Amino acid sequence: MNVPDIIIAIDGYSSTGKSSFAKLLASRLGFLYLDSGALYRGVTLFAVESGLIDADGRIALPALKDALSSLDLHFVSEADGSKLYMGGRCIEKEIRSLAISDKVSPVSALPFVREYVDGILREAGRRRRIVMDGRDIGTTVFPDAELKIFMTADPMVRAERRAAELRAKGDEVEIGEVLRNLQERDRIDSSREVSPLTQAPDAIVLDNSNMTFEDQMDWILDILQKRICSK
Ligand code: DC
């Protein structure tokens, strides 16, 4: 399919499979895939390792704000996709742990953190030909994206998917705990003041509760063909 230089924004609830969907779509189109949530997770990991968040989740706000000016988070393209680095260290594994998932939503609600992350994302999007996933890509980061998808799925289906993912990485998790974590994140992400998770008016909804990856690819490639390539 001959797709023009566009930005595809994929937003939606936690654990709806946005990353897997976006990654697969990017590889089918020969686009770059960027995971905006990884940056919020990277900032959270940095805050934890620097002692700027305590065990109860209290954040040392002025210190974190100051520290961001010298924090180097960047993506590196590797054979199996783009990976997030903090300086010279790949932090992909650490940022996906439940310990970071538990703390990331309050960190991502901070306006100065969003400003920091948005700067990195907008710079990356200048070349277009990207698929980016997150919560506010189609509403705030790239409101001009040519194609916007809003993903949702049944909460229990989402919790099961997330638990399987964590178990495959060796984390011992209990389904109830995973469900609580994602519902709490949905609540914080949807109710925060800055760039809350909402569906852009021009986004197309994808409920993938009962869809395989191939079903989802067929669905999106059909939309691309009809709405973008035939223009
Ligand atoms: O997609 P994820 O679970 O890796 O995202 C981690 C957190 O980052 C999530 O709780 C919400 C936040 N996030 C956000 O606020 N805006 C984005 N564009 C992406 C993620």
Residues whose N, C-alpha, C, O or C-beta is under 5 A from the ligand:
A	BS01	DC	S14 S36 G37 A38 Y40 V104 S105 S108 D133 G134 R135 D136 I137 R185 D189
